[in-house]
Structures are given as structure tokens and as C-alpha cells.
């Protein structure tokens, strides 16, 4: 039991896990587009990690340390981009960082997280931009839509988890848990359909299998479940396309 608590504190509560899952989700698409490089992977992970740390710790006594860490992370990201890519990618990265700040920043009177129902779509938007715009030479609409629908669906179970503690109106509060799941099912279905038609066969198969497992995790989502079900189980769904791809490629 102590080992599980240590793992939760080290990898999940530290935001390393969600950053890794987001990175692997992006790697799946850059591999599909044959643009996968180590500097790109590092850029994505550092961006996610620093962003989630900022969101989690901005109201705590550790915030100044997090700001320093984010400043260092920003310098590292800028170096990775300038050294390995070009000024256009630096601008894309900067825009995505700004969008992340607009999601939840204490210095704003109104930020995205405070706007009812918008949060789930906004998270889907930012993750989709990383996959279809930041990492690719040109904006890829199919990858944007596949990512947007899939991630938006994955955010909904977290609203189910938090429906008794959220201070902003969410889908589970307004239409109930079951109807929220129906929306998530529909979004996953659209995402899978687009993946089957657009992605290369091996990648489409990996994404299809991921969609099946994601359906299962959404089906059993309940606000009475332990937090680990969401922060580990549901969160892992975003890495499933990459993991299934590895299995099919190497095993």
C-alpha cells in the first residue's frame, strides 16, 4: 500500500504522469506523420509538465518556485525550437503557452476554467493544437478533429468525478452522469471513425483498439470511485494509441 502511495505522489500528483500521457498521445501522431524526433518529444513533455505544474501550484506557497521552474523550462523549450526547428514553430509554441495561461491564471478576472461547460472543449482544443499544429509543418485538420474529440471525451469523466465539488457548472451537473457518458461515447465514436478513414492502417487499428478500452473506462466512471481510477486509469487512455502501436509493431 505504501508503494502505491509513493507512486501516486511521485508520478501522478507531481503531474509527471499526465504530462507523459499527453506526450505519448502526441508521439502517436508525429510517428504517423513520420516527423518524430527526440527534440520534439522533449519539447512536448516540458511544455505539458510546466503547464500542469503552473495550474496546480499557482495558489500555493510553492508558486514562486514553480514560476522559476517554468522560466527555466521556457528557456529550454525556446532553445530546443531554435536549435532544431525554426521561428515559425517558436511562434506556434508561444501561442499554445498563452492559451494554457488563459485556461487558469489567478491574475485574470475571468479565465476559461470559470466559464461553465467550456473547460472540456478547451482542454481538447489545446491538446489537439499540440498534435496537429505544433508538431507538424502545416495545420492538419483530420488530426485536429481526431485529437479534439478524443481528449474532450476523456475530460468528461473527470467532471463526473468532481461533480460534487466543482464550483462551476459542468455537464454532469446539468444533464446527469448517464447523459454525460452518452456525449463522451459519441465523441469517441466520431474520433474513431475519423481515425479509421484518415490514419494509416496500422495506426487506425491501434486507435480503434484504444477507443474500445476508452469506452470501457468511461462506462465505469462514477463519482464514488477512487481518484486513482481517473488520475491513473482514465488518464492512461490518452497513451493507449501509442502503446497499442508499439505492441503491433514490435510484438
Order of alpha helices (4+ residues) and beta strands (2+ residues): alpha-alpha-alpha-alpha-alpha-alpha-alpha-alpha-alpha-alpha-alpha
